[in-house]
Amino acid sequence: MLDIEKRTPQLQKTAENAIKSPQALTELLEGLRSKKCAVRYANFKAIYYISEDHPEMLYPRWAFFEDLLKSKNNTFVFYAIHVLANLAKVDEAGKFETVFDQFYNILDGEALIPACHVAYVSHKIAKAKPKLADNITRKLLNFEGTQYKHRELVQANALRSLSEYFDQITNKEQIFSLARDLQKNRSSRARKEAAEFFKKHPS
């Protein structure tokens, strides 16, 4: 579980207040660009709660998060990855499809952390948009242009996501192959994720 997924009463209340007040919501969003890291992160966690519980409240602000996704600042990209993944379930207009390539090109980029998070949230998108599931699976299994070290950490997150929507995957042998490879990896995180996968999906 990521830190952002651990809820606190104070931030939960902040999120609930923002749902009731457009001004409070706007202030939360503006706070994402604060120069103070603590303010940015607290605001983001509250926004993340809203995106999980009431994505329809943030969907009209899609363009704001799309701009963050295009940023050269990896912190902003991190925010966008998680919020856009949560908004996919209310995206009837197909806005995610327009940023699909940019979103998944992060897997082939220069930065490890954003790539890890794209892999981590991918199951949410596959479940929200089943028509994209095959393309998402291909992206998670074939990111060859990586410029960062520790590719196995991205693969571990990818396996976690693939496990979550395993029933939607046609060619399951590819997933088993990835899991077997990670079983033998020197990374303890990779081996742990492989073990969890085989508990859920015995080969």
NORBELRA-V59739 format. One record per residue. N is the residue number from 0. RES is the residue in three letters. PSI is psi in radians with two decimals (* if undefined). D_FIRST is the distance of its C-alpha to the first C-alpha in whole Angstrom. Layout:
N:RES:PSI:D_FIRST  N:RES:PSI:D_FIRST
This chain:
0:MET:2.34:0  1:LEU:2.75:4  2:ASP:-0.66:7  3:ILE:-0.32:8  4:GLU:-0.13:6  5:LYS:1.98:8  6:ARG:2.52:11  7:THR:2.54:14  8:PRO:-0.68:18  9:GLN:-0.82:19  10:LEU:-0.53:17  11:GLN:-0.73:17  12:LYS:-0.71:21  13:THR:-0.74:22  14:ALA:-0.77:20  15:GLU:-0.66:22  16:ASN:-0.67:25  17:ALA:-0.54:25  18:ILE:-0.58:25  19:LYS:-0.34:28  20:SER:1.95:30  21:PRO:-0.62:30  22:GLN:-0.75:31  23:ALA:-0.64:28  24:LEU:-0.76:26  25:THR:-0.71:28  26:GLU:-0.65:27  27:LEU:-0.80:24  28:LEU:-0.74:24  29:GLU:-0.57:27  30:GLY:-0.31:25  31:LEU:-0.34:22  32:ARG:0.20:25  33:SER:2.63:26  34:LYS:-0.25:27  35:LYS:2.08:25  36:CYS:-0.73:21  37:ALA:-0.68:20  38:VAL:-0.81:22  39:ARG:-0.84:20  40:TYR:-0.71:17  41:ALA:-0.76:17  42:ASN:-0.72:19  43:PHE:-0.74:17  44:LYS:-0.72:14  45:ALA:-0.73:17  46:ILE:-0.66:18  47:TYR:-0.75:14  48:TYR:-0.77:14  49:ILE:-0.74:18  50:SER:-0.48:17  51:GLU:-0.82:15  52:ASP:-0.61:17  53:HIS:1.09:21  54:PRO:-0.46:20  55:GLU:-0.40:24  56:MET:-0.50:25  57:LEU:-0.28:23  58:TYR:-0.68:25  59:PRO:-0.27:28  60:ARG:0.30:26  61:TRP:-0.79:25  62:ALA:-0.59:28  63:PHE:-0.80:26  64:PHE:-0.52:23  65:GLU:-0.66:25  66:ASP:-0.69:27  67:LEU:-0.65:24  68:LEU:-0.56:23  69:LYS:-0.09:26  70:SER:2.72:26  71:LYS:-0.05:26  72:ASN:2.01:24  73:ASN:-0.44:20  74:THR:-0.78:19  75:PHE:-0.68:20  76:VAL:-0.72:19  77:PHE:-0.83:16  78:TYR:-0.84:16  79:ALA:-0.74:18  80:ILE:-0.85:16  81:HIS:-0.69:13  82:VAL:-0.79:16  83:LEU:-0.64:19  84:ALA:-0.68:16  85:ASN:-0.55:16  86:LEU:-0.26:20  87:ALA:-0.53:20  88:LYS:-0.23:21  89:VAL:0.22:24  90:ASP:1.29:25  91:GLU:-0.30:28  92:ALA:-0.10:30  93:GLY:0.53:29  94:LYS:-0.57:28  95:PHE:-0.64:25  96:GLU:-0.56:27  97:THR:-0.36:29  98:VAL:0.13:26  99:PHE:-0.91:25  100:ASP:-0.76:26  101:GLN:-0.72:25  102:PHE:-0.85:22  103:TYR:-0.25:22  104:ASN:-0.31:24  105:ILE:-0.52:22  106:LEU:-0.50:21  107:ASP:0.22:24  108:GLY:-2.73:24  109:GLU:-0.28:24  110:ALA:2.22:21  111:LEU:-0.83:18  112:ILE:-0.88:15  113:PRO:-0.69:16  114:ALA:-0.73:17  115:CYS:-0.71:13  116:HIS:-0.58:12  117:VAL:-0.81:15  118:ALA:-0.71:14  119:TYR:-0.70:10  120:VAL:-0.08:12  121:SER:-0.52:15  122:HIS:-0.56:14  123:LYS:-0.72:15  124:ILE:-0.73:18  125:ALA:-0.66:19  126:LYS:-0.65:19  127:ALA:-0.55:20  128:LYS:1.36:23  129:PRO:-0.51:24  130:LYS:-0.34:27  131:LEU:-0.10:25  132:ALA:-0.77:23  133:ASP:-0.74:25  134:ASN:-0.69:25  135:ILE:-0.75:22  136:THR:-0.76:22  137:ARG:-0.72:25  138:LYS:-0.71:23  139:LEU:-0.42:20  140:LEU:-0.30:22  141:ASN:1.21:25  142:PHE:1.75:24  143:GLU:-0.25:27  144:GLY:0.36:28  145:THR:2.46:25  146:GLN:0.17:26  147:TYR:2.80:23  148:LYS:2.94:23  149:HIS:0.79:20  150:ARG:-0.50:20  151:GLU:-0.43:18  152:LEU:-0.66:15  153:VAL:-0.73:15  154:GLN:-0.64:17  155:ALA:-0.75:14  156:ASN:-0.63:11  157:ALA:-0.77:15  158:LEU:-0.66:15  159:ARG:-0.80:11  160:SER:-0.79:13  161:LEU:-0.63:16  162:SER:-0.59:15  163:GLU:-0.48:14  164:TYR:0.59:17  165:PHE:-0.62:19  166:ASP:-0.30:22  167:GLN:-0.13:23  168:ILE:2.24:24  169:THR:-0.95:27  170:ASN:1.49:28  171:LYS:-0.38:25  172:GLU:-0.57:27  173:GLN:-0.62:25  174:ILE:-0.74:22  175:PHE:-0.67:23  176:SER:-0.77:25  177:LEU:-0.77:22  178:ALA:-0.72:20  179:ARG:-0.68:23  180:ASP:-0.74:23  181:LEU:-0.46:20  182:GLN:-0.55:21  183:LYS:0.04:23  184:ASN:2.63:22  185:ARG:-0.28:22  186:SER:2.18:18  187:SER:-0.59:16  188:ARG:-0.75:13  189:ALA:-0.78:15  190:ARG:-0.68:17  191:LYS:-0.77:14  192:GLU:-0.66:13  193:ALA:-0.72:16  194:ALA:-0.73:16  195:GLU:-0.67:14  196:PHE:-0.85:16  197:PHE:-0.38:19  198:LYS:-0.70:18  199:LYS:-0.56:17  200:HIS:1.33:20  201:PRO:2.37:23  202:SER:*:25
